[in-house]
């Protein structure tokens, strides 16, 4: 009696539709990511767009980073530091997460301060009161005049 060997599926590249479906993103999102240098693909001799399977993990990293508020330019730089044609692994993710952690901690601290200061804001638009820690911290504008003050873009 001969034992039948189970054949493993052949690892093949993916079409744009397959990637979109498996990654849970729109095809237009894939085109955007590629135009921004976040993912890479190629065209077949029949001019069909194809991607390696590693792109699925890269898209997952992009989506998680975006959800954490990481700007696309930072994500692009981080992914650019990873080797091409290789699925990012746990060690890669640990490095990316460590690189983004201090920025996220800083943003969390700023947002916490903002949240805590919102209750003291009366939202009236008066930019020279000494009670507005959001728009006029330390009443800097009050040193120059009394009442509302028109700010310059860098002021």
C-alpha positions, 0 to 999 in steps of 0.5 A: 500500500503506497502512502499518498503524499500531500502536496503543499500549495505553490507560493505564488505572487498575488493579484491586486484584487487578491491583496485587497481582499486578503488585506481588507483594503480597497484596490485604490488604497493599494495604488496609493500605498504603492505611489507613496513608496510604502509597498512595491509591486511589478507588472507581468508581461500581460501588464497585470499588477502583481505583489509578493506575499510579503506585501500582506504583512507590510500592509498590516504594519501600515494599518496598525501604524496609521491607527496609532497615528504614525504619519505615512512619511514615517511609516514609509521611512520605517518600511524602507529600512526593511529588506525588500522581498522578505516578509517583516518578522517579529524582530522587525516589528519590535524595532519599528515599535521601539522607534515609534514608542517615544513619539507616541509617549510624547503625543499621549502626554500632550493629548492628556494635557490638552484633555485636562485643559479643555474644561478650563477653556470657555471657547469664546475666542478671546485670545488675551485672557490669562485663563486660556492655557490652550490658545494663549498660554501664559497670557503672552498676547496680553502683554501687547494689548487688551482684548482679542488679538489677531495672530500671525500664522507663526505668532 
